[in-house]
């Protein structure tokens, strides 16, 4: 029986550039992408109600189930090494390191204003039916009752015009449902970004530095070949001409500073106090366009 090859776990909040990065990794011959198997990660813990998973939730039974699921995905795709990119894993680093101690991590961070402006659009869209059905198929039948209420709320609510937004979208931080009742949606999405970044960075302080690297989306699109060379060295991959050609043809700057077109002055003023401490610590400036800085080792 094939054994699990060291998985690559791509950590980043929704709309932070994880898809762009994973598409590059998908060009490596020996990599297969596992695209957001959210319900696999919650197997045995679906009742938690949020995405903050600590290592104590990784019981032997839970570890076995998740590892078997990843191994099945690996085997179904020519026994290639798996790269996984579920945004909720921003809040699960201790849990994941318990499940996959052999994993290598990448952590991407994006300008909080661009992130909020992008996420707001998705909160008001109907839920993707095909993706939801795929997640239900990945979920043990006994855990379906945990997900069906949300499915009915989002699908039927939008179809009947009863709700303007999905019940939740993206990473569910502890207390988010309470915040949705008392805060503007812009404030909740900004808090979501802060929680993802701050929690992941705090958790990675307790992980062997040799097992993870962090980079900014803005730096990645400014020098993609150099970044991918660094990623490849970190994960033990060999870059081929096809990978380089793909990078040069597809990586673009279109996602930078989009908040200037999408957010009103009122929205910027609303989210700035929430974003400011984290953004300034990361080297972003809220009073001028964010400028790329050197990615951290």
C-alpha positions as a Python dict, from the first residue, in 0.01 Angstrom:
ca = {
    (1, 'X'): (0, 0, 0),
    (2, 'X'): (130, 344, -91),
    (3, 'X'): (230, 568, 196),
    (4, 'X'): (150, 936, 234),
    (5, 'X'): (403, 1160, 64),
    (6, 'X'): (485, 1472, 265),
    (7, 'X'): (185, 1696, 195),
    (8, 'X'): (220, 2066, 118),
    (9, 'X'): (-35, 2271, 310),
    (10, 'X'): (-103, 2616, 164),
    (11, 'X'): (-243, 2841, 437),
    (12, 'X'): (-413, 3171, 359),
    (13, 'X'): (-741, 3350, 411),
    (14, 'X'): (-999, 3338, 132),
    (15, 'X'): (-916, 3571, -159),
    (16, 'X'): (-550, 3599, -54),
    (17, 'X'): (-388, 3440, -358),
    (18, 'X'): (-399, 3074, -260),
    (19, 'X'): (-558, 2974, -591),
    (20, 'X'): (-291, 3159, -790),
    (21, 'X'): (-17, 2983, -595),
    (22, 'X'): (-179, 2641, -618),
    (23, 'X'): (-220, 2671, -995),
    (24, 'X'): (154, 2723, -1022),
    (25, 'X'): (219, 2414, -809),
    (26, 'X'): (-24, 2224, -1031),
    (27, 'X'): (229, 2263, -1314),
    (28, 'X'): (479, 2039, -1133),
    (29, 'X'): (456, 1684, -1267),
    (30, 'X'): (458, 1517, -925),
    (31, 'X'): (199, 1740, -754),
    (32, 'X'): (-180, 1708, -739),
    (33, 'X'): (-397, 1982, -589),
    (34, 'X'): (-662, 1897, -330),
    (35, 'X'): (-896, 2192, -371),
    (36, 'X'): (-1052, 2292, -37),
    (37, 'X'): (-1184, 1962, 107),
    (38, 'X'): (-1338, 2155, 399),
    (39, 'X'): (-1554, 1876, 533),
    (40, 'X'): (-1263, 1632, 538),
    (41, 'X'): (-1088, 1851, 794),
    (42, 'X'): (-1398, 1865, 1014),
    (43, 'X'): (-1459, 1489, 1022),
    (44, 'X'): (-1525, 1397, 1382),
    (45, 'X'): (-1544, 1763, 1487),
    (46, 'X'): (-1828, 1900, 1276),
    (47, 'X'): (-2021, 2009, 1584),
    (48, 'X'): (-1757, 2266, 1686),
    (49, 'X'): (-1936, 2546, 1500),
    (50, 'X'): (-1624, 2742, 1400),
    (51, 'X'): (-1287, 2678, 1235),
    (52, 'X'): (-1051, 2722, 1530),
    (53, 'X'): (-914, 2371, 1579),
    (54, 'X'): (-644, 2311, 1839),
    (55, 'X'): (-425, 2003, 1862),
    (56, 'X'): (-640, 1836, 2130),
    (57, 'X'): (-915, 1788, 1870),
    (58, 'X'): (-680, 1566, 1668),
    (59, 'X'): (-771, 1241, 1841),
    (60, 'X'): (-625, 914, 1710),
    (61, 'X'): (-954, 834, 1533),
    (62, 'X'): (-974, 1178, 1370),
    (63, 'X'): (-611, 1158, 1261),
    (64, 'X'): (-668, 818, 1103),
    (65, 'X'): (-976, 933, 910),
    (66, 'X'): (-815, 1246, 769),
    (67, 'X'): (-491, 1072, 676),
    (68, 'X'): (-686, 799, 497),
    (69, 'X'): (-881, 1062, 303),
    (70, 'X'): (-563, 1233, 187),
    (71, 'X'): (-402, 901, 97),
    (72, 'X'): (-707, 810, -115),
    (73, 'X'): (-675, 1141, -301),
    (74, 'X'): (-304, 1078, -354),
    (75, 'X'): (-366, 726, -487),
    (76, 'X'): (-651, 834, -716),
    (77, 'X'): (-413, 1076, -886),
    (78, 'X'): (-119, 858, -977),
    (79, 'X'): (25, 855, -626),
    (80, 'X'): (139, 1213, -671),
    (81, 'X'): (221, 1434, -375),
    (82, 'X'): (-72, 1640, -248),
    (83, 'X'): (-90, 2016, -211),
    (84, 'X'): (-392, 2121, -4),
    (85, 'X'): (-540, 2472, 20),
    (86, 'X'): (-837, 2509, 252),
    (87, 'X'): (-865, 2870, 383),
    (88, 'X'): (-1014, 2756, 715),
    (89, 'X'): (-677, 2602, 795),
    (90, 'X'): (-556, 2951, 891),
    (91, 'X'): (-714, 2870, 1227),
    (92, 'X'): (-602, 2506, 1240),
    (93, 'X'): (-222, 2502, 1228),
    (94, 'X'): (-178, 2318, 1563),
    (95, 'X'): (-442, 2066, 1459),
    (96, 'X'): (-284, 2006, 1118),
    (97, 'X'): (66, 1962, 1255),
    (98, 'X'): (-73, 1691, 1481),
    (99, 'X'): (-249, 1517, 1190),
    (100, 'X'): (40, 1560, 944),
    (101, 'X'): (366, 1612, 1132),
    (102, 'X'): (552, 1556, 804),
    (103, 'X'): (373, 1845, 625),
    (104, 'X'): (543, 2147, 473),
    (105, 'X'): (358, 2479, 498),
    (106, 'X'): (330, 2796, 294),
    (107, 'X'): (148, 3096, 443),
    (108, 'X'): (31, 3379, 218),
    (109, 'X'): (-83, 3722, 338),
    (110, 'X'): (-257, 3987, 127),
    (111, 'X'): (-332, 4357, 183),
    (112, 'X'): (-635, 4356, 414),
    (113, 'X'): (-819, 4621, 213),
    (114, 'X'): (-794, 4423, -110),
    (115, 'X'): (-897, 4113, 78),
    (116, 'X'): (-1207, 4277, 227),
    (117, 'X'): (-1311, 4432, -105),
    (118, 'X'): (-1290, 4093, -276),
    (119, 'X'): (-1461, 3896, 1),
    (120, 'X'): (-1758, 4132, 22),
    (121, 'X'): (-1856, 4042, -333),
    (122, 'X'): (-1862, 3670, -249),
    (123, 'X'): (-2073, 3716, 64),
    (124, 'X'): (-2359, 3841, -154),
    (125, 'X'): (-2340, 3569, -419),
    (126, 'X'): (-2547, 3248, -413),
    (127, 'X'): (-2351, 2953, -281),
    (128, 'X'): (-2185, 2738, -544),
    (129, 'X'): (-2417, 2438, -578),
    (130, 'X'): (-2159, 2213, -744),
    (131, 'X'): (-1900, 2281, -473),
    (132, 'X'): (-2151, 2226, -194),
    (133, 'X'): (-2261, 1893, -341),
    (134, 'X'): (-1897, 1788, -372),
    (135, 'X'): (-1844, 1867, -5),
    (136, 'X'): (-2150, 1670, 92),
    (137, 'X'): (-2012, 1370, -96),
    (138, 'X'): (-1686, 1405, 97),
    (139, 'X'): (-1874, 1421, 428),
    (140, 'X'): (-1974, 1106, 618),
    (141, 'X'): (-2352, 1066, 598),
    (142, 'X'): (-2384, 1077, 976),
    (143, 'X'): (-2243, 1433, 971),
    (144, 'X'): (-2478, 1566, 700),
    (145, 'X'): (-2718, 1717, 958),
    (146, 'X'): (-2439, 1957, 1054),
    (147, 'X'): (-2427, 2103, 702),
    (148, 'X'): (-2779, 2071, 559),
    (149, 'X'): (-2930, 2368, 751),
    (150, 'X'): (-2668, 2602, 605),
    (151, 'X'): (-2716, 2453, 258),
    (152, 'X'): (-3092, 2511, 273),
    (153, 'X'): (-3051, 2862, 414),
    (154, 'X'): (-2807, 2971, 146),
    (155, 'X'): (-2956, 2798, -159),
    (156, 'X'): (-3327, 2839, -92),
    (157, 'X'): (-3288, 3172, 84),
    (158, 'X'): (-3122, 3327, -219),
    (159, 'X'): (-3357, 3158, -463),
    (160, 'X'): (-3665, 3291, -280),
    (161, 'X'): (-3518, 3632, -211),
    (162, 'X'): (-3542, 3585, 165),
    (163, 'X'): (-3175, 3654, 243),
    (164, 'X'): (-2921, 3894, 90),
    (165, 'X'): (-2607, 3718, 207),
    (166, 'X'): (-2502, 3362, 278),
    (167, 'X'): (-2513, 3252, 641),
    (168, 'X'): (-2135, 3264, 642),
    (169, 'X'): (-1864, 3269, 382),
    (170, 'X'): (-1500, 3183, 422),
    (171, 'X'): (-1326, 3121, 752),
    (172, 'X'): (-1553, 3109, 1057),
    (173, 'X'): (-1365, 3253, 1352),
    (174, 'X'): (-1499, 3197, 1707),
    (175, 'X'): (-1774, 3449, 1775),
    (176, 'X'): (-1832, 3540, 1410),
    (177, 'X'): (-2203, 3457, 1413),
    (178, 'X'): (-2249, 3686, 1713),
    (179, 'X'): (-2052, 3960, 1535),
    (180, 'X'): (-2279, 3930, 1231),
    (181, 'X'): (-2573, 4026, 1452),
    (182, 'X'): (-2414, 4343, 1591),
    (183, 'X'): (-2162, 4462, 1333),
    (184, 'X'): (-2169, 4576, 972),
    (185, 'X'): (-2068, 4310, 724),
    (186, 'X'): (-1759, 4511, 628),
    (187, 'X'): (-1644, 4504, 991),
    (188, 'X'): (-1697, 4128, 1017),
    (189, 'X'): (-1499, 4062, 699),
    (190, 'X'): (-1217, 4286, 822),
    (191, 'X'): (-1217, 4101, 1154),
    (192, 'X'): (-1211, 3773, 961),
    (193, 'X'): (-890, 3883, 786),
    (194, 'X'): (-727, 3991, 1113),
    (195, 'X'): (-820, 3666, 1287),
    (196, 'X'): (-679, 3456, 1002),
    (197, 'X'): (-348, 3641, 984),
    (198, 'X'): (-288, 3686, 1356),
    (199, 'X'): (-389, 3332, 1452),
    (200, 'X'): (-179, 3165, 1180),
    (201, 'X'): (128, 3372, 1261),
    (202, 'X'): (96, 3308, 1635),
    (203, 'X'): (58, 2935, 1574),
    (204, 'X'): (352, 2914, 1335),
    (205, 'X'): (578, 3046, 1612),
    (206, 'X'): (540, 2701, 1767),
    (207, 'X'): (622, 2512, 1446),
    (208, 'X'): (974, 2419, 1338),
    (209, 'X'): (1092, 2713, 1119),
    (210, 'X'): (1226, 2463, 868),
    (211, 'X'): (872, 2345, 797),
    (212, 'X'): (707, 2673, 694),
    (213, 'X'): (761, 2995, 506),
    (214, 'X'): (548, 3307, 478),
    (215, 'X'): (513, 3546, 185),
    (216, 'X'): (304, 3842, 79),
    (217, 'X'): (77, 3824, -224),
    (218, 'X'): (209, 4160, -345),
    (219, 'X'): (569, 4038, -333),
    (220, 'X'): (477, 3716, -509),
    (221, 'X'): (320, 3886, -812),
    (222, 'X'): (610, 4133, -827),
    (223, 'X'): (874, 3856, -851),
    (224, 'X'): (694, 3524, -910),
    (225, 'X'): (984, 3323, -1050),
    (226, 'X'): (1206, 3402, -752),
    (227, 'X'): (927, 3312, -512),
    (228, 'X'): (849, 2982, -684),
    (229, 'X'): (1218, 2893, -678),
    (230, 'X'): (1208, 2951, -303),
    (231, 'X'): (889, 2745, -268),
    (232, 'X'): (1042, 2462, -469),
    (233, 'X'): (1354, 2455, -253),
    (234, 'X'): (1138, 2452, 59),
    (235, 'X'): (926, 2161, -61),
    (236, 'X'): (1193, 1961, -243),
    (237, 'X'): (1058, 2012, -595),
    (238, 'X'): (1240, 2060, -924),
    (239, 'X'): (1136, 2354, -1142),
    (240, 'X'): (1090, 2271, -1510),
    (241, 'X'): (1071, 2504, -1813),
    (242, 'X'): (695, 2440, -1823),
    (243, 'X'): (657, 2584, -1472),
    (244, 'X'): (859, 2894, -1562),
    (245, 'X'): (661, 2946, -1882),
    (246, 'X'): (331, 2917, -1693),
    (247, 'X'): (446, 3171, -1433),
    (248, 'X'): (548, 3427, -1692),
    (249, 'X'): (225, 3389, -1888),
    (250, 'X'): (-27, 3388, -1603),
    (251, 'X'): (95, 3573, -1292),
    (252, 'X'): (-30, 3932, -1299),
    (253, 'X'): (-76, 4240, -1082),
    (254, 'X'): (-450, 4282, -1145),
    (255, 'X'): (-543, 4199, -787),
    (256, 'X'): (-338, 4481, -632),
    (257, 'X'): (-506, 4798, -503),
    (258, 'X'): (-850, 4686, -625),
    (259, 'X'): (-999, 4820, -302),
    (260, 'X'): (-961, 5173, -441),
    (261, 'X'): (-1227, 5098, -704),
    (262, 'X'): (-1451, 4870, -499),
    (263, 'X'): (-1472, 5031, -155),
    (264, 'X'): (-1638, 5360, -72),
    (265, 'X'): (-1473, 5617, 154),
    (266, 'X'): (-1724, 5521, 422),
    (267, 'X'): (-1631, 5153, 399),
    (268, 'X'): (-1258, 5231, 415),
    (269, 'X'): (-1313, 5445, 726),
    (270, 'X'): (-1517, 5165, 881),
    (271, 'X'): (-1259, 4889, 837),
    (272, 'X'): (-939, 5090, 884),
    (273, 'X'): (-937, 5080, 1268),
    (274, 'X'): (-980, 4702, 1258),
    (275, 'X'): (-710, 4641, 998),
    (276, 'X'): (-456, 4903, 1101),
    (277, 'X'): (-260, 4726, 1381),
    (278, 'X'): (-205, 4406, 1183),
    (279, 'X'): (-143, 4577, 850),
    (280, 'X'): (113, 4816, 993),
    (281, 'X'): (292, 4533, 1171),
    (282, 'X'): (313, 4352, 835),
    (283, 'X'): (461, 4657, 665),
    (284, 'X'): (149, 4783, 486),
    (285, 'X'): (59, 5152, 496),
    (286, 'X'): (-304, 5253, 520),
    (287, 'X'): (-239, 5612, 411),
    (288, 'X'): (-68, 5523, 83),
    (289, 'X'): (-54, 5236, -169),
    (290, 'X'): (108, 4924, -24),
    (291, 'X'): (460, 4875, -157),
    (292, 'X'): (619, 4529, -187),
    (293, 'X'): (872, 4438, 79),
    (294, 'X'): (1111, 4146, 101),
    (295, 'X'): (935, 3819, 188),
    (296, 'X'): (1036, 3679, 525),
    (297, 'X'): (1234, 3359, 556),
}
